[in-house]
Amino acid sequence: MAVVAVIGGSGRMGAWFANFLSRNGYEIIISDKRTLHPRSSTRKKRFRFVKDPTEAAQLSQITILATPTLTTRKLLRTITPKLDPTTLIVEISSVKQPVRNTIQSLTRHGAQILSIHPMFGPGAKSLRGKSIIVARQPRNCTQAKRLLSKLATNGASIVHSSLEEHDKLTATTLALPHLINLAFIETIRRTGLPLGKVRELGGTTSKLQLLIAESLHHENPNNEASILADNKHNMRIFNAYIQHVNRLRRIIQGKNKPELLRRLRKDAIYVRRDRLFRTAPERFIAAVEASTCN
């Protein structure tokens, strides 16, 4: 099986890929600017540690860049020209806009670059029910096909897109939820209430919303900032969201219950078209109960 170098392999997402690929028969090399933690963890898992990312990439047939977006762009530019043309480079940025031109330039010169976005966090214990967006796949690349096949065999849904379409899609499916949860925490913080009290007094909706918001703060803040600020398609979605919130605020401020009911009914018709709508209450309660710590 191929040797895989995971650059940023001591980060949470890098570690996820290293562990997943190791279980699926790949030989793993970890490269990370942090030295103490990676060396101890790689010894336990029998991964090889190579501090220099270029050297690690040169020793592999597949190089995964599990790094912040701007670092990924820099590594693509510096490492790729020094690699064998058959080496597959996999970049997993959450936003493709900052790396798109670099990817297109390098691939025109023959580089094999697979651009994907795992639509799940590093805490995922299984790929069942998870999606991976493929924003660019090199043609006739056996290593890329084999890697995607491994992900699919383990339960992942592979969704093909383009670099541009990826960012249009994730403006709604990723950036908007992150914006909502950032505003949620900001609002609570400014009330002065401790989160423990909010959790204690909150209902099931509040508890689950708080859980989502808190979990986002376990992610790399550089990645979170990139999701919100680096996608040019975000503002169209953000502006639409703000307009809808302002309209609702005016309706509620004016105590216009008939208009509020009209909107609630209209939204209900929309969500009821979803095939999983009927099981929503049961899934909601199960999620809250599973997340409750005694």
Secondary structure, 3 states (H helix, E strand, C coil): CCEEEEECCCCHHHHHHHHHHHHCCCEEEEECCCCHHHHHHHHHHCCEECCCHHHHHHCCCEEEECCCHHHHHHHHHHHHHHCCCCCEEEECCCCCHHHHHHHHHHHHCCCEEEEEEECCCCCCCCCCCCEEEEEECCCCCHHHHHHHHHHHHCCCEEEECCHHHHHHHHHHHHHHHHHHHHHHHHHHHHHCCCHHHHHHHCCHHHHHHHHHHHHHCCCCHHHHHHHHHCCCCHHHHHHHHHHHHHHHHHHHHCCCHHHHHHHHHHHHHHHCCCCCHHHHHHHHHHHHHHHCCC
